[in-house]
Amino acid sequence: MIKKIGLIGLGTVGQGVLRTLKKNSSLITRRTSLDIKIKKVCDANRSKGKVAKEFSLPFTTNPYKIINDPDIDIVIELIGGIEPAYSLIRDSLKNKKSLVTANKALLAKNGKTIFNLAAKNDVSVGFEASVCGAIPIIKSVSEGLIGCQVDKIFGILNGTANYILYKMEKENISFQKALTQAQEKGLAEQDPTFDIEGGDTLHKLCILSYLCYGIWPKLSKVYTEGITKLSLLDITYAKELKYRIKLLAIAKRNRNSLDLRVHPVLVPQRHPLSGIPLAYNAVTLYTHPAGELLFFGEGAGGTPTSSSVVSDIVTIASGNKGFARKEEDLTIKDIKEVENQYYLRCMIQDRPGALAKITKILALSDISILSVSQKMRSRGKFVPLVMVTHEAKEKDLKKAMSKIDKLSIVKSPSQLIRIEKI
């Protein structure tokens, strides 16, 4: 069976797809009896015509030469961003062409509309490459775990953030130095805001939310916090407490509500997620009846991610309608009502009675302390005080920390990091 595809976007991933299909086309044919042909490629940058020439493929700068071509069965969108990607995807689906995309930002924002439009036109949407690059998390959940309930998700979904935190601990360097290393290696953009402030992780969590729970959450409803406020002190003290700090995407189902969050977490060193190195991604699913599952692998890069794009092409070309889930009516839990243990670090003036003032505020807020440690002595100067609490509500912790930071004996802002029992 011959299937013809059109590729829009010849960036790193787009070129990776061309190389993978060229190298493995005979392998795919032997395994599936499919003959996948790239009919045309497109990029707004005319210089990418050299890439098309390298693969002996027709090239255009006009994406509608692909979208309106009646011979093309599947459109691959790899340009990223919201527009013009959204318009191109929408028009492709209206032309009854199936779609393969890695566009996590677009799916997180407009996924509901895109999937409804695909269903209306009886075509498929493949989106494996939108979460965790080469890791087949989408297919694993939608096919391998189709009979399972996913109770909880904990995921390291951004390689740049993980690389920075890993380097800070391993090389005992500051956040800024670790970020500079990531930029020099091409793992972080010159403007790394999207990665280090949690936006990229948020988009991927929204896709997993639909995949596992049938809800496309509004981005504004999901609490998101990045890693820019973390210091080497926190990395060091967490390690002393037998934890490592990771930027996690978190999802927990509880009857008719869904707890969705993105923020730094103290992860116990005994848990596999704490040991994920460099720019790798990993996802832990707590399921019933399959139990606890860990997915680990490369989360970015043209060659690894191309494997997920090609997988979607083959799935759709084989006649599989792809993943579509009935939406559920769930409410997003307010972060203020979430209960956790907490790591607190205050810079307090080393003088008699300072600790008592802080513990009194916590006690009056119904917050119990599990452990407390003053990390150094320097009479009259500000020194680190590290505390770990028992479980408490977020709103109580925030209220107490606001009062603590107003004390003259405290150099604000104090640090608060959540501890998850995983």
VOGU-3710 file (C-alpha; in Angstrom, 3 decimals, decimal comma):
1> mikkigligl> 0,000/0,000/0,000  1,409/3,365/-1,044  0,861/6,363/1,224  1,962/9,851/0,214  2,913/12,500/2,717  3,747/16,188/2,684  6,179/17,693/5,177  5,901/21,313/6,340  8,964/22,495/8,249  12,562/21,523/7,496
11> gtvgqgvlrt> 14,145/22,373/10,814  16,082/19,953/13,012  13,184/17,527/13,498  11,970/17,817/9,900  15,396/16,929/8,553  15,603/14,094/11,078  12,343/12,682/9,708  13,687/12,752/6,146  16,858/10,918/7,182  14,956/8,328/9,220
21> lkknsslitr> 12,530/7,576/6,405  15,355/7,360/3,871  17,396/5,035/6,062  14,550/2,843/7,334  12,024/2,837/4,483  12,824/-0,753/3,491  12,600/-1,843/7,146  9,164/-0,217/7,466  7,979/-1,884/4,253  9,137/-5,324/5,447
31> rtsldikikk> 7,367/-4,908/8,760  4,138/-3,282/7,552  3,821/-3,763/3,768  3,523/0,030/3,547  5,322/2,071/0,921  5,565/5,562/2,413  6,468/8,235/-0,114  7,293/11,859/0,603  5,667/13,719/-2,268  6,631/17,275/-1,350
41> vcdanrskgk> 8,391/19,289/1,351  7,892/22,889/2,393  9,653/25,593/4,356  9,205/29,360/4,450  12,993/29,710/4,176  14,024/29,324/0,534  17,523/28,234/1,552  16,007/24,980/2,854  15,552/24,043/-0,783  19,099/22,696/-0,477
51> vakefslpft> 17,828/20,145/2,020  15,083/19,062/-0,375  17,624/18,762/-3,177  19,799/16,550/-0,977  16,890/14,117/-0,721  15,750/14,624/-4,342  12,369/15,961/-3,226  10,124/18,662/-4,719  10,341/21,846/-2,633  7,953/24,747/-2,092
61> tnpykiindp> 7,692/27,759/0,181  3,885/27,658/-0,085  2,372/25,163/2,428  -0,927/25,136/0,534  0,810/23,341/-2,332  0,819/20,444/0,166  -2,472/21,085/1,973  -4,460/21,340/-1,289  -2,717/18,473/-3,077  -5,346/15,707/-3,550
71> didivielig> -2,663/13,017/-3,783  -1,242/13,707/-0,305  -2,772/11,568/2,445  -0,905/12,826/5,537  0,403/16,284/6,398  3,317/16,586/8,825  3,491/19,937/10,619  6,891/20,647/12,177  7,149/24,440/12,113  6,123/24,981/15,746
81> giepayslir> 4,505/28,016/17,334  0,850/29,022/17,227  0,525/30,807/13,894  0,688/30,046/11,036  0,804/26,456/12,341  -2,767/26,546/13,686  -4,229/27,797/10,401  -2,269/25,214/8,415  -3,359/22,373/10,698  -6,983/23,493/10,653
91> dslknkkslv> -7,049/23,729/6,851  -5,341/20,351/6,474  -7,982/18,679/8,616  -10,787/20,445/6,745  -9,260/19,030/3,534  -9,639/15,589/5,131  -5,931/14,983/5,504  -4,618/13,243/8,586  -2,085/15,142/10,636  1,172/14,403/12,429
101> tankallakn> 2,542/17,140/14,669  5,133/17,732/17,376  3,621/21,120/18,265  3,100/20,879/22,034  2,349/24,587/22,531  -0,383/24,536/19,904  -1,947/21,326/21,208  -1,931/22,623/24,775  -3,750/25,775/23,666  -6,030/24,474/20,902
111> gktifnlaak> -6,025/20,692/21,316  -9,761/20,427/21,948  -10,612/22,245/18,716  -8,040/20,290/16,704  -9,248/16,872/17,854  -12,919/17,814/17,392  -12,168/18,994/13,850  -10,305/15,755/13,090  -13,261/13,697/14,329  -15,700/15,774/12,270
121> ndvsvgfeas> -13,668/15,099/9,101  -12,972/11,441/9,947  -9,187/11,836/9,954  -6,484/11,224/12,554  -4,058/13,288/14,608  -0,679/11,799/15,550  1,110/13,655/18,349  3,635/11,225/19,834  6,536/13,639/19,272  4,857/16,425/21,259
131> vcgaipiiks> 5,801/14,890/24,621  9,226/13,492/25,568  10,735/13,300/22,084  11,722/9,695/21,404  9,932/8,178/24,421  6,751/6,428/23,187  4,631/7,664/26,077  1,560/8,497/23,948  1,295/5,048/22,380  2,130/3,323/25,644
141> vsegligcqv> -0,827/4,959/27,367  -3,298/4,968/24,465  -2,573/1,379/23,392  -0,489/-0,601/25,864  -2,322/0,775/28,912  -5,753/1,150/27,311  -7,284/-1,038/30,049  -5,528/0,766/32,897  -6,454/3,688/35,075  -3,687/6,249/35,527
151> dkifgilngt> -3,901/7,519/39,090  -0,790/9,715/39,193  1,846/11,148/36,853  5,261/12,526/37,820  7,356/13,657/34,880  10,674/15,297/34,051  9,521/16,736/30,741  12,098/19,426/29,989  15,679/18,418/29,272  17,120/21,916/29,616
161> anyilykmek> 15,843/22,372/33,171  16,982/18,889/34,141  20,451/19,532/32,683  20,812/22,739/34,713  19,776/21,138/38,003  21,994/18,105/37,341  25,035/20,278/36,617  24,444/22,469/39,646  24,647/19,423/41,905  27,407/17,489/40,138
171> enisfqkalt> 29,764/20,419/39,567  28,764/22,562/42,556  28,073/25,555/40,322  25,494/28,337/40,307  22,276/28,388/38,331  23,700/30,983/35,944  26,859/28,976/35,223  24,822/25,823/34,580  22,512/27,762/32,263  25,498/29,144/30,346
181> qaqekglaeq> 26,814/25,596/29,883  23,415/24,505/28,544  23,417/27,391/26,076  26,963/26,627/24,915  25,932/23,016/24,226  22,851/24,095/22,316  20,498/22,708/24,966  19,071/26,129/25,835  18,039/29,055/23,673  19,574/32,492/24,080
191> dptfdieggd> 16,225/33,362/25,665  15,650/30,251/27,797  12,518/31,547/29,551  10,210/28,920/28,085  12,308/26,083/29,526  13,457/27,458/32,867  10,151/29,068/33,863  8,170/25,862/33,287  6,166/26,841/30,193  7,408/23,948/28,056
201> tlhklcilsy> 6,687/21,456/30,837  3,213/22,950/31,290  2,300/22,371/27,638  3,396/18,742/27,790  1,462/18,205/31,027  -1,696/19,523/29,350  -1,289/16,932/26,586  -0,788/14,147/29,141  -3,872/15,415/30,952  -5,977/14,837/27,845
211> lcygiwpkls> -4,301/11,527/27,156  -4,806/10,109/30,661  -7,845/11,975/31,989  -9,762/13,333/29,013  -9,418/17,017/29,853  -7,723/19,897/28,062  -7,071/22,266/30,981  -6,875/26,019/30,565  -3,207/26,947/30,856  -4,035/29,641/33,407
221> kvytegitkl> -5,612/27,051/35,704  -2,430/25,001/36,094  -0,002/26,301/38,721  3,405/26,759/37,076  6,714/27,667/38,703  10,171/27,441/37,177  13,667/26,880/38,543  15,130/30,396/38,380  14,735/31,022/42,119  16,680/27,907/43,112
231> slldityake> 20,169/28,391/44,508  23,147/26,146/45,041  22,333/26,296/48,761  19,021/24,547/48,116  20,655/21,903/45,928  23,227/21,229/48,668  20,807/21,135/51,591  18,362/18,937/49,681  21,173/16,457/49,091  21,977/16,438/52,826
241> lkyrikllai> 18,325/15,569/53,463  18,559/12,636/50,985  16,643/14,431/48,232  17,364/15,881/44,803  15,540/18,820/43,282  13,773/18,208/39,965  11,340/20,267/37,917  8,298/18,004/37,769  4,986/17,906/35,965  2,459/16,439/38,402
251> akrnrnsldl> -1,033/15,042/37,813  -3,220/13,309/40,405  -6,781/12,107/39,844  -9,183/12,236/42,783  -12,754/11,393/41,836  -14,101/14,491/40,056  -11,055/16,703/40,498  -7,589/16,777/38,987  -4,477/18,102/40,706  -2,229/19,519/37,951
261> rvhpvlvpqr> 0,996/21,374/38,773  4,451/22,263/37,438  7,133/23,258/39,940  10,428/22,210/41,558  10,109/19,199/43,855  12,339/17,506/46,405  12,429/13,928/45,110  13,711/11,159/47,431  17,107/9,888/46,265  15,777/6,328/46,377
271> hplsgiplay> 13,280/7,099/43,592  14,453/6,591/39,967  13,366/10,094/38,929  15,948/11,633/41,252  18,766/10,036/39,259  17,710/11,152/35,755  20,881/12,779/34,352  21,710/15,611/31,975  19,034/16,531/29,399  17,074/13,284/29,570
281> navtlythpa> 13,320/13,022/30,136  11,470/10,532/32,312  7,869/9,853/33,301  6,569/7,725/36,155  2,977/6,525/35,911  1,116/5,055/38,861  -1,544/2,861/37,295  -4,107/0,208/38,126  -3,734/-2,688/37,524  -0,306/-2,368/35,813
291> gellffgega> 1,349/-0,729/38,828  4,228/1,737/38,752  5,873/2,269/35,351  8,931/4,327/34,417  9,608/5,686/30,920  13,076/7,084/30,259  14,908/8,378/27,209  15,963/11,318/25,082  13,402/14,082/25,144  14,622/16,258/22,281
301> ggtptsssvv> 16,838/16,376/19,199  16,098/15,813/15,537  17,081/12,161/15,239  15,453/10,827/18,446  12,251/12,844/17,941  12,001/11,757/14,315  11,337/8,194/15,509  8,108/9,359/17,140  7,016/11,279/14,034  7,672/8,258/11,808
311> sdivtiasgn> 5,813/6,022/14,250  2,737/8,243/13,907  3,028/8,212/10,118  3,103/4,420/10,055  0,225/4,111/12,511  -2,023/6,411/10,489  -0,926/4,959/7,137  -1,836/1,506/8,445  -5,445/2,605/8,830  -5,433/3,187/12,559
321> kgfarkeedl> -7,663/6,152/13,345  -5,277/7,254/16,041  -6,003/8,325/19,576  -9,210/10,155/20,443  -10,580/10,273/23,957  -14,002/11,131/25,305  -13,699/14,283/27,338  -14,483/14,182/31,047  -15,938/16,797/33,347  -13,187/17,375/35,885
331> tikdikeven> -12,295/20,457/37,908  -8,694/21,578/38,368  -7,728/21,666/42,038  -6,566/25,057/43,292  -2,915/25,000/44,414  -4,001/26,738/47,618  -5,874/23,588/48,687  -3,049/21,146/47,904  -1,351/19,446/50,874  2,354/18,604/50,879
341> qyylrcmiqd> 5,378/18,432/53,023  7,622/21,450/52,496  11,278/22,373/52,538  11,741/25,894/53,910  14,951/27,908/53,885  15,125/31,253/55,646  18,101/33,562/55,996  17,800/34,555/59,667  19,854/36,785/61,910  21,954/34,664/64,264
351> rpgalakitk> 20,787/35,947/67,620  18,861/34,567/70,634  15,123/34,113/70,100  15,214/34,316/66,292  14,220/30,689/65,751  11,439/30,931/68,344  9,793/33,795/66,436  9,686/31,754/63,258  8,425/28,556/64,845  5,700/30,513/66,658
361> ilalsdisil> 4,353/31,870/63,344  4,349/28,355/61,885  2,595/26,919/64,944  -0,119/29,584/64,848  -0,695/28,628/61,182  -1,154/24,973/62,238  2,116/23,933/60,596  4,131/21,237/62,330  7,913/21,019/61,890  9,514/17,643/61,204
371> svsqkmrsrg> 13,109/18,837/61,347  15,060/22,081/61,729  18,726/22,893/61,228  20,748/26,100/61,432  23,544/25,562/58,929  26,198/27,838/60,391  26,913/30,239/63,257  27,887/33,877/62,810  26,642/35,980/65,674  24,517/38,898/64,475
381> kfvplvmvth> 24,792/38,020/60,780  22,257/36,306/58,505  22,660/32,532/58,242  20,620/29,736/56,577  17,885/28,043/58,585  16,462/24,912/56,958  13,187/23,328/58,027  11,103/20,407/56,788  7,424/20,425/57,690  4,851/17,739/58,125
391> eakekdlkka> 1,976/17,843/55,631  0,238/21,201/55,474  -1,986/23,150/53,118  -0,337/25,406/50,593  -2,435/28,414/51,579  -1,368/28,048/55,228  2,316/27,811/54,270  2,142/30,848/51,992  0,368/32,897/54,660  2,949/31,919/57,291
401> mskidklsiv> 5,895/32,594/54,962  4,516/36,035/54,181  4,557/36,864/57,897  8,008/35,355/58,399  9,496/37,400/55,563  8,254/40,592/57,220  10,320/39,921/60,356  13,338/42,174/60,815  15,427/39,090/61,649  14,738/37,543/58,226
411> kspsqlirie> 16,311/38,514/54,914  13,520/37,881/52,415  12,469/36,216/50,264  12,595/32,828/51,937  12,662/29,640/49,892  9,765/27,168/49,746  9,994/23,888/47,817  7,384/21,148/47,875  8,209/17,557/48,821  6,304/14,792/47,039
421> ki> 5,826/11,294/48,415  6,660/9,217/45,363
//
